[in-house]
Amino acid sequence: MSQYLLSVWYPEGGTMPEPETLAQITADLEVVNADLRAAGAWVFAGGLYPPSTATVLTPTGGEVLVTDGPYVESKEVLGGFSIIEAPDLDAALGWGRRMAEAVTVPVEIRPIQSE
């Protein structure tokens, strides 16, 4: 089995969904996560605070510069992720499709290097 990163991308500065919509998204995501666990595919998952909470460490001239805020400015931000195990990319894409439908935003699938 290979491991894959399923990263969830949200529009930068986007508004939060209405409480009813957010409750449905949360419930749908819980179903996907429960199915991942039942299939033995779930490894780890987590949501992230906004990019404004980030601290960036940049090596420069033998020192490390510490700055606040995101490393890059973009229209989309990483909002959460899951690490899953799947036999191949097609299986990982199947889980990714389900996750994208649940969270209603883009999900990027990337294989994790094993060596």
Secondary structure, DSSP 8 states (H G I E B T S, - for coil): -EEEEEEEEEETT-----HHHHHHHHHHHHHHHHHHHHTT-EEEEEE---GGG-EEEEEETTEEEEEES-SS--SEEEEEEEEEEESSHHHHHHHHHHHHHHHSS-EEEEE----
